[in-house]
C-alpha cells in the first residue's frame, strides 16, 4: 500500500483514477469491516453487506466530502449509518435512537487506534515492521523470529527495542482523539 495521504488519495479518486479507488478500498476495508463487526456486533455476512454499501456510497458521494482530510471519519460515519441500516433491516425492536447508542464506542475507538498504529508501522522500515508484527501480532518468540530471520535471539530483542523506539517517535506528538469520528465528519 502506498504512503500517500488520505487527502491526496481522495483527490485522485474524485478525478476518476481507478487505481486510487482500489487503493482506497484496500486501505480502509479492514477499518470499515471492523466497525460493523466490533462496533455493531454484526455477523460476518451482514458486515460484508455493510462493506459493499459503504464503498458503493463512497463512490457515489465522494463529491459531497467537504474536506479531503476528513476521508477516514467520513468513511467511519458511512460505516456507522450502513450498520444501523442493516440492524433496522433485520427487524430489531430497538428504537432508532437506541440503535445508534448500541454501538460499542470503545470498540470503535480501539479500531481507530489500531489504524493509527498500523499507519505508523507502515512508515517504519520493512525490517522493523516485520519484527514488530511477528512479536506483537503473531505472538512469536525471540527464538522463532530469530530462526526465521537467521539472527540470534539477542539481536531480535535489541531490534524489537530499537524498532519500538522508532514507532514511539512516529506516534509522539499525536493528539489522542477520543471523540467519536462522527463528530468530525462533514457531509
Secondary structure, 3 states (H helix, E strand, C coil): CCCCCHHHHHHHHHCCCHHHHHHHHHHHHHHHHHHHHHHCCCCHHHHHHHHHHHHHHHHHHHHHCCCHHHHHHHHHHHHHHHHHHHHHHCCCCCCHHHHHHHCCHHHHHHHHHHHHHHHHHHCCCHHHHHHHHHHHHCCCCHHHHHHHHCCCHHHHHHHHHHHHHHHHHHHCCCCCCCCCHHHCCCC
